Amino acid sequence: MTDISDFDAPKPPAWFGAAIPLLIVLLAAGFYWFITTDKNDSGNEDTLNKEIRLSGKLSPGQTYYIFASEIEVYPTNLENEAWDQGKKGPDIRYSILWNGNAVFESITKDDSLIADWSGLSIELNWKDLLGKSVSSDDAIKAGRIRFEEGEKIEIAVEDVDVAADDDVGRYEIEMEKLSIGKNEFKLKKTAANAIRKITLRVLPVGSNIEDLANIMK
C-alpha cells in the first residue's frame, strides 16, 4: 500500500488564505447589522407605543387623569328648599364612578354654590409646577381611568351633612365625548338633579408635569 506524503496531499488554491480574513469580516458585519436592525426596530416600536397625545379626543387603551375643576349647583335642593339651615350653601363633595366603582372622591368644599378643585395634591397653581421635578402621580389628585370605546363614567355630587349626606345629583358621561383638557356640561334642574354645571379636566397619564401644566393653562 502506498502512503500519501504531505507533499502529495492536495493543496488549496493560493487565493483561499487571503479570502479567509475577508470572509470573517463579512460575517461579523452581517451579524452586527442583524442585531442592530432588530434593536432599532424594537426601539422605534417602543417610541411609537410611548407617544401620548396632548390634545384632541381620547385614545383607546390610554389611561387618563380625570377630575372636576368646578361644580356649580342650583340655589335650592331637590325639594326646591334651602340647602342648609341658616341660609348656608351646601357643602359639596363629588365622586367619580367607573365600572360601578368609586375611583375618586374629592375633598369637601363648604358653603358653596360654585365649588372648585385644583386637581393637585397641594393647593398650588399649575404654573407653580413648571420647571420642577415633581412626579405627576404625586402631584395630581384625580381618578385614573382607561379609555375604551363605549366606556362611561358617572359624576355623583353630595351635600355633606353631619346627620346624613344629601344627594345633589348624578351625571353619566360617555368618554367618547371627552377631550384632553377642559370639558363643560350644563344640566337642567329636575326632581333628581340639582347640578347646574360640571367642568371636567382630562389629562393623559404618562405625560411629564410640564406638559400637564401647559394643558391646564
N, CA and C atoms as a LAMMPS dump frame, in Angstrom:
ITEM: TIMESTEP
0
ITEM: NUMBER OF ATOMS
651
ITEM: BOX BOUNDS ff ff ff
-5.0000000000000000e+02 5.0000000000000000e+02
-5.0000000000000000e+02 5.0000000000000000e+02
-5.0000000000000000e+02 5.0000000000000000e+02
ITEM: ATOMS id mol type element x y z
1 1 1 N 0.852 -1.193 0
2 1 2 C 0 0 0
3 1 3 C 0.879 1.23 0
4 2 1 N 0.486 2.217 -0.794
5 2 2 C 1.294 3.416 -0.942
6 2 3 C 0.781 4.502 -0.022
7 3 1 N 1.647 5.088 0.789
8 3 2 C 1.278 6.201 1.678
9 3 3 C 1.394 7.518 0.932
10 4 1 N 0.398 8.425 1.226
11 4 2 C 0.443 9.746 0.608
12 4 3 C 1.157 10.68 1.555
13 5 1 N 2.247 11.238 1.121
14 5 2 C 3.022 12.151 1.962
15 5 3 C 2.417 13.542 1.912
16 6 1 N 2.92 14.441 2.788
17 6 2 C 2.456 15.827 2.81
18 6 3 C 2.678 16.51 1.471
19 7 1 N 3.7 16.047 0.795
20 7 2 C 3.997 16.669 -0.497
21 7 3 C 2.987 16.255 -1.558
22 8 1 N 2.384 15.032 -1.342
23 8 2 C 1.441 14.53 -2.335
24 8 3 C 0.007 15 -2.081
25 9 1 N -0.32 15.515 -0.81
26 9 2 C -1.701 15.927 -0.464
27 9 3 C -2.115 17.132 -1.292
28 10 1 N -3.418 17.179 -1.694
29 10 2 C -3.893 18.332 -2.49
30 10 3 C -3.822 19.616 -1.687
31 11 1 N -3.383 20.669 -2.288
32 11 2 C -3.222 21.952 -1.607
33 11 3 C -4.3 22.929 -2.081
34 12 1 N -4.837 23.771 -1.132
35 12 2 C -5.844 24.767 -1.536
36 12 3 C -5.214 25.808 -2.439
37 13 1 N -6.044 26.442 -3.26
38 13 2 C -5.501 27.483 -4.139
39 13 3 C -4.909 28.632 -3.335
40 14 1 N -4.066 29.395 -3.958
41 14 2 C -3.334 30.463 -3.26
42 14 3 C -4.267 31.545 -2.729
43 15 1 N -5.384 31.782 -3.429
44 15 2 C -6.28 32.875 -3.013
45 15 3 C -7.099 32.521 -1.78
46 16 1 N -7.15 31.201 -1.434
47 16 2 C -8.022 30.772 -0.331
48 16 3 C -7.595 31.39 0.992
49 17 1 N -6.286 31.443 1.246
50 17 2 C -5.792 32.009 2.501
51 17 3 C -6.097 33.486 2.622
52 18 1 N -6.033 34.191 1.506
53 18 2 C -6.322 35.626 1.542
54 18 3 C -7.813 35.891 1.721
55 19 1 N -8.67 34.94 1.305
56 19 2 C -10.12 35.15 1.381
57 19 3 C -10.67 34.931 2.785
58 20 1 N -9.972 34.144 3.605
59 20 2 C -10.488 33.828 4.946
60 20 3 C -10.698 35.08 5.792
61 21 1 N -9.715 35.995 5.923
62 21 2 C -9.956 37.212 6.725
63 21 3 C -11.133 38.041 6.208
64 22 1 N -11.25 38.124 4.865
65 22 2 C -12.355 38.887 4.29
66 22 3 C -13.697 38.249 4.634
67 23 1 N -13.743 36.915 4.594
68 23 2 C -14.969 36.199 4.926
69 23 3 C -15.365 36.435 6.381
70 24 1 N -14.385 36.438 7.275
71 24 2 C -14.654 36.688 8.694
72 24 3 C -15.223 38.083 8.896
73 25 1 N -14.635 39.068 8.198
74 25 2 C -15.116 40.45 8.31
75 25 3 C -16.562 40.561 7.829
76 26 1 N -16.87 39.903 6.693
77 26 2 C -18.229 39.964 6.153
78 26 3 C -19.236 39.315 7.095
79 27 1 N -18.865 38.183 7.682
80 27 2 C -19.762 37.513 8.626
81 27 3 C -20.018 38.379 9.853
82 28 1 N -18.954 39.004 10.37
83 28 2 C -19.1 39.872 11.544
84 28 3 C -19.988 41.07 11.225
85 29 1 N -19.782 41.658 10.036
86 29 2 C -20.591 42.811 9.644
87 29 3 C -22.06 42.427 9.496
88 30 1 N -22.306 41.242 8.917
89 30 2 C -23.684 40.79 8.763
90 30 3 C -24.36 40.55 10.096
91 31 1 N -23.635 39.943 11.033
92 31 2 C -24.203 39.699 12.366
93 31 3 C -24.506 41.012 13.071
94 32 1 N -23.587 41.986 12.987
95 32 2 C -23.802 43.292 13.623
96 32 3 C -25.018 44.002 13.021
97 33 1 N -25.158 43.926 11.697
98 33 2 C -26.32 44.553 11.042
99 33 3 C -27.616 43.922 11.522
100 34 1 N -27.606 42.598 11.681
101 34 2 C -28.818 41.886 12.108
102 34 3 C -29.258 42.314 13.497
103 35 1 N -28.306 42.343 14.446
104 35 2 C -28.709 42.654 15.823
105 35 3 C -29.058 44.122 15.987
106 36 1 N -28.355 45.019 15.266
107 36 2 C -28.669 46.446 15.419
108 36 3 C -29.981 46.797 14.737
109 37 1 N -30.272 46.169 13.598
110 37 2 C -31.545 46.43 12.923
111 37 3 C -32.706 45.999 13.786
112 38 1 N -32.593 44.827 14.408
113 38 2 C -33.658 44.337 15.289
114 38 3 C -33.856 45.257 16.473
115 39 1 N -32.739 45.749 17.034
116 39 2 C -32.821 46.642 18.189
117 39 3 C -33.449 47.971 17.802
118 40 1 N -33.053 48.492 16.605
119 40 2 C -33.615 49.765 16.157
120 40 3 C -35.106 49.656 15.901
121 41 1 N -35.522 48.52 15.299
122 41 2 C -36.946 48.322 15.047
123 41 3 C -37.721 48.265 16.346
124 42 1 N -37.151 47.559 17.349
125 42 2 C -37.812 47.482 18.651
126 42 3 C -37.884 48.848 19.288
127 43 1 N -36.793 49.622 19.146
128 43 2 C -36.778 50.964 19.718
129 43 3 C -37.807 51.861 19.075
130 44 1 N -37.955 51.727 17.739
131 44 2 C -38.956 52.536 17.05
132 44 3 C -40.358 52.169 17.492
133 45 1 N -40.597 50.857 17.695
134 45 2 C -41.909 50.426 18.165
135 45 3 C -42.184 50.958 19.558
136 46 1 N -41.145 50.901 20.431
137 46 2 C -41.321 51.421 21.79
138 46 3 C -41.641 52.908 21.753
139 47 1 N -40.937 53.648 20.869
140 47 2 C -41.177 55.088 20.777
141 47 3 C -42.601 55.377 20.337
142 48 1 N -43.077 54.608 19.344
143 48 2 C -44.441 54.817 18.87
144 48 3 C -45.45 54.485 19.947
145 49 1 N -45.159 53.381 20.703
146 49 2 C -46.087 52.979 21.751
147 49 3 C -46.141 53.995 22.866
148 50 1 N -45.023 54.726 23.072
149 50 2 C -44.962 55.666 24.18
150 50 3 C -45.453 57.062 23.802
151 51 1 N -45.813 57.265 22.52
152 51 2 C -46.307 58.575 22.116
153 51 3 C -47.651 58.837 22.776
154 52 1 N -47.784 59.99 23.381
155 52 2 C -49.002 60.348 24.101
156 52 3 C -49.568 61.622 23.502
157 53 1 N -50.829 61.572 23.128
158 53 2 C -51.47 62.763 22.574
159 53 3 C -51.762 63.737 23.694
160 54 1 N -51.44 65.005 23.468
161 54 2 C -51.63 66.044 24.477
162 54 3 C -52.783 66.976 24.128
163 55 1 N -53.573 66.61 23.12
164 55 2 C -54.748 67.403 22.755
165 55 3 C -55.694 66.511 21.963
166 56 1 N -56.914 67.015 21.761
167 56 2 C -57.877 66.287 20.951
168 56 3 C -58.616 65.207 21.719
169 57 1 N -59.216 64.289 20.978
170 57 2 C -60.013 63.221 21.56
171 57 3 C -59.133 62.194 22.27
172 58 1 N -59.783 61.36 23.08
173 58 2 C -59.053 60.353 23.837
174 58 3 C -58.664 59.184 22.94
175 59 1 N -57.561 58.531 23.289
176 59 2 C -57.051 57.401 22.511
177 59 3 C -57.407 56.09 23.209
178 60 1 N -58.002 55.122 22.504
179 60 2 C -58.342 53.84 23.123
180 60 3 C -57.111 53.171 23.73
181 61 1 N -57.296 52.627 24.928
182 61 2 C -56.206 51.953 25.621
183 61 3 C -55.356 52.855 26.482
184 62 1 N -55.474 54.178 26.306
185 62 2 C -54.694 55.138 27.098
186 62 3 C -55.411 55.411 28.421
187 63 1 N -54.626 55.562 29.49
188 63 2 C -55.178 55.889 30.805
189 63 3 C -55.099 57.397 31.026
190 64 1 N -56.13 57.95 31.656
191 64 2 C -56.219 59.4 31.855
192 64 3 C -56.523 59.733 33.314
193 65 1 N -55.991 60.896 33.744
194 65 2 C -56.441 61.503 34.993
195 65 3 C -57.716 62.281 34.682
196 66 1 N -58.752 62.087 35.487
197 66 2 C -59.995 62.841 35.314
198 66 3 C -60.43 63.399 36.664
199 67 1 N -60.697 64.698 36.707
200 67 2 C -61.217 65.312 37.925
201 67 3 C -62.101 66.494 37.55
202 68 1 N -62.946 66.913 38.491
203 68 2 C -63.803 68.084 38.287
204 68 3 C -63.087 69.308 38.828
205 69 1 N -62.824 70.27 37.956
206 69 2 C -62.194 71.509 38.419
207 69 3 C -63.232 72.483 38.967
208 70 1 N -64.509 72.286 38.57
209 70 2 C -65.571 73.154 39.096
210 70 3 C -66.924 72.463 38.974
211 71 1 N -67.725 72.585 40.024
212 71 2 C -69.108 72.109 40.006
213 71 3 C -70.001 73.215 40.557
214 72 1 N -71.019 73.569 39.79
215 72 2 C -71.999 74.561 40.233
216 72 3 C -73.336 73.866 40.458
217 73 1 N -74.011 74.215 41.559
218 73 2 C -75.317 73.632 41.856
219 73 3 C -76.379 74.73 41.844
220 74 1 N -77.631 74.316 41.739
221 74 2 C -78.737 75.277 41.753
222 74 3 C -78.941 75.84 43.162
223 75 1 N -79.602 76.992 43.291
224 75 2 C -79.755 77.649 44.598
225 75 3 C -80.579 76.855 45.606
226 76 1 N -81.394 75.9 45.119
227 76 2 C -82.199 75.084 46.029
228 76 3 C -81.945 73.604 45.767
229 77 1 N -82.294 72.776 46.757
230 77 2 C -82.029 71.346 46.655
231 77 3 C -83.086 70.636 45.81
232 78 1 N -83.081 69.307 45.864
233 78 2 C -84 68.532 45.032
234 78 3 C -85.462 68.784 45.384
235 79 1 N -85.716 69.2 46.62
236 79 2 C -87.087 69.513 47.055
237 79 3 C -87.409 70.994 46.892
238 80 1 N -86.527 71.701 46.195
239 80 2 C -86.681 73.155 45.992
240 80 3 C -86.706 73.917 47.312
241 81 1 N -85.944 73.42 48.261
242 81 2 C -85.809 74.064 49.566
243 81 3 C -84.365 74.524 49.749
244 82 1 N -84.131 75.316 50.798
245 82 2 C -82.767 75.776 51.091
246 82 3 C -81.869 74.574 51.386
247 83 1 N -80.627 74.696 51.002
248 83 2 C -79.7 73.59 51.209
249 83 3 C -79.486 73.298 52.692
250 84 1 N -79.222 74.312 53.471
251 84 2 C -78.953 74.125 54.892
252 84 3 C -79.706 75.178 55.689
253 85 1 N -79.848 74.918 56.972
254 85 2 C -80.477 75.903 57.846
255 85 3 C -79.569 77.12 57.982
256 86 1 N -80.182 78.265 58.223
257 86 2 C -79.394 79.483 58.373
258 86 3 C -78.937 80.065 57.061
259 87 1 N -79.571 79.637 55.965
260 87 2 C -79.27 80.148 54.622
261 87 3 C -77.826 79.895 54.177
262 88 1 N -77.226 78.861 54.722
263 88 2 C -75.879 78.496 54.279
264 88 3 C -75.959 77.65 53.015
265 89 1 N -74.922 77.779 52.189
266 89 2 C -74.863 76.968 50.982
267 89 3 C -74.487 75.531 51.297
268 90 1 N -74.604 74.648 50.319
269 90 2 C -74.277 73.237 50.535
270 90 3 C -72.771 73.015 50.68
271 91 1 N -72.429 71.953 51.379
272 91 2 C -71.033 71.518 51.497
273 91 3 C -70.814 70.443 50.425
274 92 1 N -70.17 70.828 49.347
275 92 2 C -70.156 69.991 48.141
276 92 3 C -68.958 69.035 48.11
277 93 1 N -69.284 67.791 47.792
278 93 2 C -68.26 66.766 47.56
279 93 3 C -68.716 65.927 46.364
280 94 1 N -67.76 65.498 45.549
281 94 2 C -68.143 64.669 44.402
282 94 3 C -67.305 63.401 44.346
283 95 1 N -67.841 62.405 43.67
284 95 2 C -67.132 61.152 43.428
285 95 3 C -67.182 60.833 41.939
286 96 1 N -66.158 60.129 41.47
287 96 2 C -66.149 59.625 40.095
288 96 3 C -66.311 58.113 40.155
289 97 1 N -67.31 57.602 39.434
290 97 2 C -67.556 56.161 39.381
291 97 3 C -67.24 55.634 37.992
292 98 1 N -66.547 54.497 37.961
293 98 2 C -66.169 53.85 36.698
294 98 3 C -66.4 52.358 36.864
295 99 1 N -67.14 51.768 35.946
296 99 2 C -67.498 50.351 36.024
297 99 3 C -68.145 50.007 37.362
298 100 1 N -68.965 50.93 37.861
299 100 2 C -69.697 50.678 39.09
300 100 3 C -68.902 50.854 40.361
301 101 1 N -67.66 51.331 40.25
302 101 2 C -66.806 51.516 41.421
303 101 3 C -66.399 52.975 41.561
304 102 1 N -66.383 53.456 42.799
305 102 2 C -65.897 54.811 43.063
306 102 3 C -64.375 54.793 42.984
307 103 1 N -63.811 55.507 42.007
308 103 2 C -62.362 55.513 41.807
309 103 3 C -61.721 56.804 42.304
310 104 1 N -62.563 57.769 42.704
311 104 2 C -62.025 59.014 43.255
312 104 3 C -63.105 59.734 44.042
313 105 1 N -62.692 60.343 45.166
314 105 2 C -63.598 61.175 45.961
315 105 3 C -62.867 62.456 46.332
316 106 1 N -63.52 63.582 46.119
317 106 2 C -62.892 64.886 46.362
318 106 3 C -62.955 65.256 47.835
319 107 1 N -62.221 66.302 48.184
320 107 2 C -62.405 66.917 49.488
321 107 3 C -63.695 67.739 49.444
322 108 1 N -64.216 68.103 50.611
323 108 2 C -65.476 68.843 50.692
324 108 3 C -65.224 70.342 50.65
325 109 1 N -66.014 71.034 49.848
326 109 2 C -65.976 72.491 49.776
327 109 3 C -67.209 73.036 50.496
328 110 1 N -66.974 73.726 51.611
329 110 2 C -68.071 74.162 52.474
330 110 3 C -68.792 75.391 51.918
331 111 1 N -70.113 75.425 52.18
332 111 2 C -70.955 76.607 51.919
333 111 3 C -70.722 77.181 50.52
334 112 1 N -70.913 76.348 49.514
335 112 2 C -70.594 76.773 48.144
336 112 3 C -71.7 76.388 47.17
337 113 1 N -72.11 77.348 46.357
338 113 2 C -72.93 77.024 45.192
339 113 3 C -72.041 76.734 43.987
340 114 1 N -70.846 77.311 44.003
341 114 2 C -69.83 77.003 42.99
342 114 3 C -68.579 76.544 43.727
343 115 1 N -68.257 75.274 43.581
344 115 2 C -67.083 74.702 44.249
345 115 3 C -66.008 74.41 43.211
346 116 1 N -64.764 74.646 43.584
347 116 2 C -63.673 74.403 42.64
348 116 3 C -62.561 73.607 43.313
349 117 1 N -61.87 72.815 42.487
350 117 2 C -60.743 71.991 42.929
351 117 3 C -59.615 72.159 41.914
352 118 1 N -58.396 72.24 42.406
353 118 2 C -57.256 72.432 41.5
354 118 3 C -56.818 71.131 40.844
355 119 1 N -57.147 70.004 41.466
356 119 2 C -56.671 68.727 40.949
357 119 3 C -55.285 68.378 41.433
358 120 1 N -54.699 69.237 42.251
359 120 2 C -53.362 68.998 42.782
360 120 3 C -53.45 68.53 44.228
361 121 1 N -52.48 67.727 44.636
362 121 2 C -52.483 67.183 45.987
363 121 3 C -52.211 68.25 47.032
364 122 1 N -51.603 69.356 46.609
365 122 2 C -51.408 70.504 47.489
366 122 3 C -51.97 71.727 46.785
367 123 1 N -52.388 72.708 47.543
368 123 2 C -53.055 73.872 46.957
369 123 3 C -52.045 74.814 46.297
370 124 1 N -51.708 74.485 45.054
371 124 2 C -50.831 75.32 44.236
372 124 3 C -51.53 75.606 42.916
373 125 1 N -51.011 76.571 42.197
374 125 2 C -51.429 76.768 40.819
375 125 3 C -50.586 75.863 39.926
376 126 1 N -51.155 75.472 38.779
377 126 2 C -50.4 74.615 37.869
378 126 3 C -49.114 75.278 37.398
379 127 1 N -49.143 76.592 37.234
380 127 2 C -47.938 77.285 36.769
381 127 3 C -46.81 77.186 37.785
382 128 1 N -47.157 76.941 39.061
383 128 2 C -46.127 76.816 40.089
384 128 3 C -45.293 75.551 39.908
385 129 1 N -45.802 74.584 39.118
386 129 2 C -45.094 73.322 38.928
387 129 3 C -44.139 73.352 37.74
388 130 1 N -44.219 74.398 36.915
389 130 2 C -43.359 74.47 35.734
390 130 3 C -41.894 74.523 36.141
391 131 1 N -41.113 73.673 35.501
392 131 2 C -39.684 73.66 35.771
393 131 3 C -39.286 72.867 36.995
394 132 1 N -40.26 72.243 37.673
395 132 2 C -39.942 71.481 38.878
396 132 3 C -40.003 69.986 38.58
397 133 1 N -39.123 69.224 39.217
398 133 2 C -39.089 67.778 39.025
399 133 3 C -40.027 67.117 40.029
400 134 1 N -41.318 67.116 39.678
401 134 2 C -42.339 66.53 40.536
402 134 3 C -43.026 65.416 39.763
403 135 1 N -43.223 64.269 40.402
404 135 2 C -43.934 63.175 39.757
405 135 3 C -45.4 63.547 39.582
406 136 1 N -45.948 63.294 38.39
407 136 2 C -47.358 63.616 38.157
408 136 3 C -48.265 62.793 39.055
409 137 1 N -47.873 61.545 39.343
410 137 2 C -48.678 60.714 40.238
411 137 3 C -48.726 61.294 41.64
412 138 1 N -47.631 61.923 42.064
413 138 2 C -47.6 62.544 43.39
414 138 3 C -48.339 63.872 43.404
415 139 1 N -48.359 64.567 42.284
416 139 2 C -48.919 65.921 42.251
417 139 3 C -50.419 65.955 42.019
418 140 1 N -50.952 64.978 41.288
419 140 2 C -52.34 65.056 40.835
420 140 3 C -53.263 64.193 41.686
421 141 1 N -54.371 64.797 42.118
422 141 2 C -55.43 64.066 42.813
423 141 3 C -56.608 63.949 41.851
424 142 1 N -56.783 62.768 41.29
425 142 2 C -57.82 62.56 40.275
426 142 3 C -58.069 61.071 40.13
427 143 1 N -59.167 60.737 39.443
428 143 2 C -59.399 59.346 39.112
429 143 3 C -58.52 58.931 37.943
430 144 1 N -58.015 57.705 37.984
431 144 2 C -57.235 57.15 36.867
432 144 3 C -58.146 56.187 36.117
433 145 1 N -58.43 56.525 34.865
434 145 2 C -59.424 55.772 34.108
435 145 3 C -58.888 55.481 32.713
436 146 1 N -59.002 54.217 32.289
437 146 2 C -58.559 53.834 30.949
438 146 3 C -59.727 53.974 29.967
439 147 1 N -59.454 54.597 28.844
440 147 2 C -60.498 54.815 27.838
441 147 3 C -60.563 53.657 26.855
442 148 1 N -61.761 53.137 26.664
443 148 2 C -62.06 52.189 25.601
444 148 3 C -63.384 52.617 24.975
445 149 1 N -63.638 52.188 23.766
446 149 2 C -64.886 52.548 23.09
447 149 3 C -66.077 52.044 23.896
448 150 1 N -67.075 52.901 24.06
449 150 2 C -68.263 52.536 24.815
450 150 3 C -68.137 52.749 26.31
451 151 1 N -66.953 53.197 26.768
452 151 2 C -66.726 53.396 28.205
453 151 3 C -67.497 54.613 28.706
454 152 1 N -67.993 54.514 29.943
455 152 2 C -68.72 55.618 30.575
456 152 3 C -68.206 55.846 31.988
457 153 1 N -68.349 57.081 32.455
458 153 2 C -68.086 57.402 33.848
459 153 3 C -69.305 58.127 34.404
460 154 1 N -69.394 58.185 35.73
461 154 2 C -70.507 58.876 36.368
462 154 3 C -69.973 59.815 37.434
463 155 1 N -70.49 61.026 37.462
464 155 2 C -70.141 62.004 38.487
465 155 3 C -71.3 62.063 39.482
466 156 1 N -71.019 61.763 40.744
467 156 2 C -72.035 61.798 41.8
468 156 3 C -71.688 62.922 42.767
469 157 1 N -72.638 63.834 42.988
470 157 2 C -72.405 65.008 43.84
471 157 3 C -73.298 64.913 45.076
472 158 1 N -72.712 65.254 46.239
473 158 2 C -73.437 65.199 47.508
474 158 3 C -73.297 66.51 48.269
475 159 1 N -74.3 66.771 49.096
476 159 2 C -74.228 67.839 50.096
477 159 3 C -73.906 67.156 51.416
478 160 1 N -72.7 67.376 51.915
479 160 2 C -72.224 66.673 53.108
480 160 3 C -72.809 67.327 54.358
481 161 1 N -73.521 66.524 55.149
482 161 2 C -74.108 66.997 56.402
483 161 3 C -73.67 66.097 57.549
484 162 1 N -73.783 66.617 58.764
485 162 2 C -73.383 65.854 59.948
486 162 3 C -74.274 64.635 60.122
487 163 1 N -75.576 64.822 59.979
488 163 2 C -76.513 63.721 60.197
489 163 3 C -76.473 62.724 59.04
490 164 1 N -76.72 63.212 57.83
491 164 2 C -76.734 62.341 56.649
492 164 3 C -76.458 63.183 55.413
493 165 1 N -75.707 62.609 54.498
494 165 2 C -75.396 63.325 53.26
495 165 3 C -76.608 63.312 52.333
496 166 1 N -76.849 64.432 51.669
497 166 2 C -77.98 64.547 50.747
498 166 3 C -77.488 64.496 49.306
499 167 1 N -78.226 63.787 48.473
500 167 2 C -77.886 63.733 47.053
501 167 3 C -78.139 65.081 46.396
502 168 1 N -77.192 65.491 45.577
503 168 2 C -77.364 66.693 44.754
504 168 3 C -77.713 66.285 43.327
505 169 1 N -77.106 65.21 42.866
506 169 2 C -77.398 64.712 41.531
507 169 3 C -76.299 63.792 41.031
508 170 1 N -76.59 63.11 39.941
509 170 2 C -75.631 62.225 39.271
510 170 3 C -75.691 62.498 37.773
511 171 1 N -74.531 62.374 37.136
512 171 2 C -74.499 62.614 35.694
513 171 3 C -73.56 61.613 35.042
514 172 1 N -74.099 60.845 34.087
515 172 2 C -73.314 59.849 33.369
516 172 3 C -72.762 60.457 32.087
517 173 1 N -71.485 60.195 31.823
518 173 2 C -70.798 60.805 30.677
519 173 3 C -70.172 59.716 29.818
520 174 1 N -70.444 59.747 28.521
521 174 2 C -69.764 58.859 27.583
522 174 3 C -68.362 59.409 27.334
523 175 1 N -67.359 58.574 27.56
524 175 2 C -65.986 59.061 27.461
525 175 3 C -65.604 59.464 26.043
526 176 1 N -66.315 58.939 25.05
527 176 2 C -66.041 59.33 23.665
528 176 3 C -66.317 60.812 23.431
529 177 1 N -67.123 61.423 24.31
530 177 2 C -67.445 62.843 24.173
531 177 3 C -66.405 63.738 24.845
532 178 1 N -65.462 63.128 25.559
533 178 2 C -64.452 63.91 26.271
534 178 3 C -63.26 64.224 25.377
535 179 1 N -62.612 65.328 25.668
536 179 2 C -61.361 65.708 25.015
537 179 3 C -60.317 65.983 26.088
538 180 1 N -59.062 65.917 25.709
539 180 2 C -57.985 66.259 26.635
540 180 3 C -58.086 67.744 26.963
541 181 1 N -58.005 68.056 28.252
542 181 2 C -58.145 69.437 28.687
543 181 3 C -59.486 69.672 29.345
544 182 1 N -60.132 70.785 29.011
545 182 2 C -61.355 71.241 29.681
546 182 3 C -62.611 70.749 28.965
547 183 1 N -63.574 70.228 29.756
548 183 2 C -64.856 69.759 29.232
549 183 3 C -65.974 70.29 30.127
550 184 1 N -66.975 70.952 29.542
551 184 2 C -68.071 71.527 30.32
552 184 3 C -69.4 70.859 29.978
553 185 1 N -70.21 70.631 31.023
554 185 2 C -71.533 70.038 30.851
555 185 3 C -72.539 70.857 31.653
556 186 1 N -73.572 71.391 30.969
557 186 2 C -74.618 72.176 31.628
558 186 3 C -75.871 71.311 31.745
559 187 1 N -76.453 71.28 32.94
560 187 2 C -77.57 70.388 33.223
561 187 3 C -78.803 71.169 33.656
562 188 1 N -79.972 70.593 33.398
563 188 2 C -81.233 71.201 33.801
564 188 3 C -81.634 70.726 35.195
565 189 1 N -82.349 71.568 35.905
566 189 2 C -82.868 71.208 37.23
567 189 3 C -84.059 70.26 37.053
568 190 1 N -84.007 69.13 37.765
569 190 2 C -85.1 68.159 37.75
570 190 3 C -85.334 67.673 39.17
571 191 1 N -86.294 66.779 39.323
572 191 2 C -86.577 66.212 40.643
573 191 3 C -85.433 65.325 41.126
574 192 1 N -84.544 64.91 40.205
575 192 2 C -83.432 64.038 40.581
576 192 3 C -82.073 64.707 40.409
577 193 1 N -82.072 65.969 39.977
578 193 2 C -80.79 66.64 39.729
579 193 3 C -80.832 68.115 40.106
580 194 1 N -79.843 68.529 40.908
581 194 2 C -79.682 69.944 41.259
582 194 3 C -78.297 70.448 40.87
583 195 1 N -77.61 69.689 39.986
584 195 2 C -76.313 70.133 39.465
585 195 3 C -76.567 71.056 38.278
586 196 1 N -75.985 72.234 38.301
587 196 2 C -76.165 73.182 37.189
588 196 3 C -75.066 73.016 36.137
589 197 1 N -73.831 72.844 36.558
590 197 2 C -72.722 72.735 35.598
591 197 3 C -71.583 71.921 36.199
592 198 1 N -70.973 71.104 35.352
593 198 2 C -69.785 70.33 35.728
594 198 3 C -68.674 70.671 34.748
595 199 1 N -67.516 71.018 35.27
596 199 2 C -66.331 71.231 34.433
597 199 3 C -65.318 70.147 34.764
598 200 1 N -65.06 69.278 33.799
599 200 2 C -64.094 68.194 33.98
600 200 3 C -62.781 68.544 33.301
601 201 1 N -61.706 68.071 33.901
602 201 2 C -60.378 68.173 33.287
603 201 3 C -59.869 66.762 33.02
604 202 1 N -59.347 66.547 31.813
605 202 2 C -58.824 65.246 31.412
606 202 3 C -57.362 65.409 31.024
607 203 1 N -56.497 64.642 31.677
608 203 2 C -55.054 64.738 31.448
609 203 3 C -54.49 63.342 31.196
610 204 1 N -53.606 63.164 30.208
611 204 2 C -53.067 61.84 29.906
612 204 3 C -52.028 61.382 30.928
613 205 1 N -52.231 60.199 31.475
614 205 2 C -51.246 59.605 32.375
615 205 3 C -49.995 59.261 31.574
616 206 1 N -48.825 59.521 32.143
617 206 2 C -47.566 59.241 31.466
618 206 3 C -46.892 60.477 30.931
619 207 1 N -47.614 61.593 30.891
620 207 2 C -47.005 62.853 30.462
621 207 3 C -46.192 63.447 31.599
622 208 1 N -45.187 64.234 31.243
623 208 2 C -44.417 64.889 32.299
624 208 3 C -45.208 66.057 32.869
625 209 1 N -44.812 66.5 34.041
626 209 2 C -45.582 67.505 34.771
627 209 3 C -45.644 68.829 34.016
628 210 1 N -44.609 69.138 33.239
629 210 2 C -44.612 70.398 32.486
630 210 3 C -45.673 70.379 31.391
631 211 1 N -45.801 69.233 30.687
632 211 2 C -46.838 69.113 29.661
633 211 3 C -48.225 69.227 30.278
634 212 1 N -48.409 68.581 31.427
635 212 2 C -49.712 68.636 32.09
636 212 3 C -50.033 70.053 32.539
637 213 1 N -49.032 70.763 33.046
638 213 2 C -49.247 72.147 33.478
639 213 3 C -49.616 73.033 32.293
640 214 1 N -49.003 72.775 31.132
641 214 2 C -49.33 73.564 29.94
642 214 3 C -50.753 73.286 29.462
643 215 1 N -51.217 72.029 29.589
644 215 2 C -52.593 71.703 29.217
645 215 3 C -53.573 72.453 30.1
646 216 1 N -53.201 72.672 31.362
647 216 2 C -54.106 73.291 32.328
648 216 3 C -54.137 74.809 32.234
649 217 1 N -53.314 75.396 31.387
650 217 2 C -53.29 76.864 31.286
651 217 3 C -54.632 77.392 30.786
